[in-house]
Amino acid sequence: MAMIEPNPRDIWPALPFPEWKETCATLHMWTQIVGKIRLSLSPWTNHSWHVTLYVTARGLTTSLVPIGNILFQIDFDFVEHIVRIQTSDGREKNVRLVPKSVAQFYAELMSALRELNITVEINTTPNEVDPAIPFEKNETNAAYDPKYARRFWQILLQTDRIFKEFRAGFCGKCSPVHFFWGSFDLAVTRFSGRRAPQHPGGVPHLPDSVTREAYSHEVSSLGFWPGNEMMPQPIFYSYAYPEPKGFSEANVQPSTAKYNGQFREFILPYDAVRESVTPDATLLDFARSTYDAASTLGNWDRAELVEVKPDLHSLRQHR
C-alpha cells in the first residue's frame, strides 16, 4: 500500500499572532520558570547553553538536571497538555496546562518539585521582557489555548529538523539547536572562531555581563521566533555579530527575505515557508544564503569551516 505524503500545510500549520498572542505571552512566562530551574541547578556552559530547552517528540524539555546524585527533567507535553517532572529514581509529578495565571502555574510547579524533594530557588523576575512582572505576582498572563500551543510546537518540531540539517554542514564551533526561553525562540549559531568586539548590552532585565559573554565571539545566528506586539507575525531570522559592512545589502534567498534595520537582521516571514511548494528547501536556502553573506563579508576562514564528510557507504560496511 502506497504511503500518502502529508500536506505541507499540515506539517507547517498556520500561527496567526493576533489569534494566540495571549497564549504566547503566558507560555513565554511558563517556559521562563522552567528554564530558570535548569539555570539554577546546572553547571555554567559558555554562551548560556546550560539554560536552554530542547524540542522533543511531544514538546520541550530541560533535558537532565542534576540535584545531588539524583537527576530529573521537566517536560512540556503539548500532546497531553501537561508539564511532566520525572526523576531518575522513578518518581513523577504532573502539572496540567490549562488556562491559569503565571502565579498559579509557578505555585503549582514549585509545589510539585517540593513533593519530589527537589529544593530550588530561582530569580522570579523574568528576563528580556518589559514590564517584567515577578512570576508569583503575575495574574495578568493567564491564557492557554491548546490548539495554538500544539501548533507552535509543531512548527518548532519541523524547524528543529531543518536547523539540524543546516548545522550538519559546519565543522567549526556551533551551538546545539536549542530553545531560548528568554527571547522565546529556537536558534542555532555558528562561530567564526575569532573574538568579537564587546557587545553594548542593554537587553531588558538581563545583566550586560551575560549578554557580553554570549556575544564574546563572532557569530552568524539563525532562528525562529513567533512574534510579539512590535512584530505581530512569526518569522525566521538571521543576523551576524558583529555585522560586517555590506551585510544589509546582501543578496539572500528566497526573495521574500528582507533586511530589517530596526532588528538588524534578515527576516523571512514564516508564512513564506509555510506557503512554499518546497518549505524545507525554502528555509534551507534562507539559512545557507544568510550564512554565506555573513561569513564571506566578515572574512571568515570558510575553507577551514567546511565539513569534510566521510564515505558513508564505507563507514557502514565497517560497522
C-alpha positions in Angstrom: 0.0 0.0 0.0 1.5 3.4 -1.0 2.2 5.8 1.7 0.3 9.1 1.5 2.5 12.1 1.8 1.3 14.6 4.4 0.2 18.0 3.1 3.0 20.6 3.9 0.3 23.0 5.2 -0.5 20.4 7.9 3.2 20.0 8.8 3.7 23.7 8.9 0.4 24.9 10.4 -0.9 28.5 10.5 0.1 30.5 13.5 -1.5 34.0 13.2 -0.1 36.0 16.1 -3.3 38.0 16.9 -5.2 34.8 17.5 -2.8 33.3 20.0 -0.9 36.3 21.4 -2.4 35.9 25.0 -1.4 32.2 25.0 2.0 33.1 23.6 2.6 35.6 26.4 1.6 33.1 29.1 3.6 30.2 27.6 6.6 32.5 27.4 6.5 33.1 31.1 5.8 29.4 31.9 8.9 28.4 29.9 10.9 31.0 31.7 10.0 29.5 35.1 11.1 26.0 33.9 14.2 27.4 32.2 15.3 29.2 35.4 15.0 26.0 37.3 17.5 24.4 34.9 19.6 27.6 35.2 19.8 27.4 39.0 20.9 23.8 39.2 23.1 23.3 36.1 26.8 24.0 35.7 27.6 27.1 33.7 28.3 26.5 30.0 29.6 29.1 27.6 27.1 31.4 25.9 24.4 30.3 28.4 23.9 27.0 26.7 23.2 25.4 30.1 19.8 27.3 30.4 18.1 26.3 27.2 15.3 23.9 26.4 15.2 21.3 23.6 12.5 20.2 21.2 11.1 16.7 21.8 8.5 14.4 20.1 5.9 15.9 22.4 7.0 19.4 23.3 10.0 20.9 25.1 12.4 19.5 27.7 15.1 20.8 30.1 17.0 17.5 29.5 18.6 16.0 32.6 19.2 18.4 35.5 21.3 17.3 38.5 20.4 17.7 42.2 22.9 15.8 44.2 23.2 12.3 42.8 19.6 12.4 41.6 18.7 13.7 38.2 15.4 15.0 36.9 13.9 16.6 33.9 10.9 18.8 33.2 9.0 18.4 30.0 6.3 20.5 28.4 4.0 17.9 26.7 1.8 19.6 24.1 0.1 16.4 23.2 -1.4 15.7 26.6 -1.0 19.3 27.7 0.8 18.8 30.9 4.2 19.6 32.4 5.8 16.4 33.5 8.5 16.2 36.1 10.4 12.9 36.2 13.2 11.8 38.4 16.0 9.2 37.9 14.7 7.2 40.8 11.3 6.6 39.1 9.1 9.3 40.7 6.9 11.7 38.7 4.6 14.7 39.2 2.4 16.5 36.6 1.0 20.0 36.3 -1.9 20.5 33.9 -1.6 23.0 31.1 -5.0 24.8 31.2 -5.9 28.5 31.4 -4.3 29.7 34.6 -2.2 32.7 35.7 1.6 32.7 35.7 1.4 33.0 39.5 -0.8 29.9 39.8 1.5 27.9 37.5 4.5 29.0 39.4 3.0 27.9 42.7 1.8 24.5 41.4 5.2 23.7 39.8 7.2 24.6 42.8 4.8 22.6 45.0 5.3 19.6 42.7 9.0 19.9 42.9 8.9 20.0 46.7 6.8 16.9 46.8 9.6 15.2 44.8 12.2 16.6 47.4 13.7 18.9 44.8 14.6 22.1 46.5 15.4 25.1 44.2 15.3 28.8 44.4 15.0 31.0 41.3 15.1 34.6 40.4 11.4 35.2 39.8 11.8 38.3 37.7 11.5 37.3 34.0 14.3 38.1 31.6 14.2 40.0 28.2 10.7 41.4 28.7 9.3 44.8 29.8 7.4 45.1 32.0 8.9 42.2 34.0 6.2 41.1 36.5 7.6 38.6 39.1 6.2 35.2 38.5 4.5 34.9 41.9 2.7 38.2 41.3 1.7 37.8 37.6 -2.1 37.4 37.4 -2.1 39.2 34.1 -1.0 36.4 31.8 -3.4 33.6 32.2 -4.4 32.3 28.7 -3.8 28.8 27.3 -5.3 27.6 24.0 -4.2 24.0 23.5 -4.7 24.2 19.7 -2.3 27.1 19.3 0.2 25.7 21.8 0.3 22.5 19.8 0.7 24.4 16.5 3.6 26.3 18.0 5.3 23.0 19.0 4.6 21.5 15.6 6.5 24.4 14.0 9.3 24.0 16.4 9.4 20.3 15.6 9.9 20.9 11.8 12.2 23.9 12.3 14.4 21.8 14.6 14.7 19.2 11.9 15.7 21.7 9.2 18.1 23.6 11.5 19.8 20.3 12.4 20.3 19.6 8.7 21.8 23.1 8.3 24.0 22.6 11.3 25.4 19.3 10.0 27.2 21.1 7.2 29.6 23.0 9.5 32.7 21.7 11.4 33.6 24.8 13.3 32.2 25.7 16.8 28.4 25.6 16.6 25.7 25.7 19.2 23.1 23.0 19.6 19.7 23.7 18.1 18.1 24.9 21.3 15.2 27.0 22.6 16.0 30.2 24.5 13.2 30.9 26.9 14.3 34.5 27.5 13.8 35.6 23.9 11.3 32.7 23.3 13.0 31.5 20.1 14.6 28.4 18.6 18.1 29.1 17.4 21.3 27.6 16.1 24.5 29.7 16.0 27.8 29.2 14.0 31.1 30.8 15.2 34.0 32.1 13.1 36.5 31.2 15.9 37.5 34.8 16.4 36.8 37.2 19.3 34.2 39.9 18.8 34.2 43.5 20.0 32.4 44.0 23.3 28.7 43.9 23.0 26.9 47.1 24.2 24.4 45.1 26.3 21.1 46.8 27.1 18.8 43.8 26.8 15.9 44.4 29.2 16.3 42.6 32.6 19.4 40.7 31.5 22.8 41.5 33.0 25.1 43.1 30.5 27.8 40.6 31.6 25.6 37.7 30.4 25.0 39.4 27.0 28.6 40.2 26.5 29.7 36.6 27.3 27.1 35.3 24.9 28.5 37.5 22.1 32.2 37.3 23.0 33.0 35.7 19.7 31.9 36.4 16.1 28.6 34.7 15.2 26.1 34.0 12.4 22.8 33.1 14.1 19.6 31.6 12.6 16.3 31.3 14.4 12.6 31.0 14.5 10.5 33.5 16.6 6.7 33.5 17.0 6.5 37.4 17.1 5.3 40.0 19.6 3.3 43.2 19.6 6.2 45.0 17.8 6.3 42.4 15.0 3.0 40.6 15.2 3.9 37.7 12.9 6.0 34.5 13.2 9.4 34.8 11.4 12.6 33.2 10.7 15.6 35.4 11.2 19.4 35.5 10.6 21.9 38.0 11.9 25.6 38.5 12.2 27.5 39.9 15.2 29.5 42.0 14.6 27.5 42.9 11.4 30.0 43.1 8.5 29.9 46.0 6.1 27.5 45.4 3.3 25.5 42.7 5.1 22.3 44.6 5.0 22.5 44.8 1.1 23.4 41.2 0.6 21.5 39.1 -1.9 19.8 36.4 0.2 17.3 33.7 -0.7 14.3 33.5 -1.1 13.3 36.9 -2.5 10.7 37.3 0.3 13.5 37.6 2.8 14.3 41.2 3.7 16.7 43.0 5.9 15.1 44.8 8.9 17.0 47.8 10.0 15.3 48.0 13.4 16.2 44.5 14.4 19.4 44.5 12.3 18.7 41.0 10.8 17.3 39.4 7.8 13.7 38.3 8.2 11.8 35.6 6.4 8.1 35.5 7.2 7.0 32.1 8.5 4.1 32.2 6.0 6.6 32.4 3.1 7.9 29.0 4.2 4.5 27.6 5.0 3.1 28.5 1.7 6.1 27.4 -0.3 5.8 24.4 -2.6 9.0 23.2 -1.0 9.1 24.5 2.6 12.3 22.6 3.6 14.3 23.9 0.6 13.0 27.4 1.1 14.1 27.5 4.7 17.5 25.9 3.9 18.0 28.5 1.1 17.5 31.2 3.7 19.8 29.6 6.2 22.6 29.0 3.8 22.5 32.3 1.9 22.4 34.4 5.1 25.4 32.4 6.5 27.2 32.8 3.2 26.7 36.6 3.3 27.8 36.9 7.0 30.8 34.6 6.6 32.0 36.0 3.3 31.6 39.7 4.1 33.0 39.0 7.6 36.1 37.3 6.1 35.6 34.1 8.0 38.1 31.2 7.1 35.3 29.4 5.2 37.6 26.7 3.9 38.5 25.6 7.4 34.9 25.6 8.5 33.6 23.4 5.7 32.7 19.9 6.8 34.6 17.0 5.2 32.1 14.2 5.0 33.2 10.6 5.4 32.4 7.9 2.8 29.2 6.8 4.5 28.9 3.7 2.4 32.4 2.5 3.5 31.6 3.6 7.1 28.5 1.4 7.2 30.4 -1.5 5.7 32.9 -1.5 8.6 30.2 -1.3 11.4 
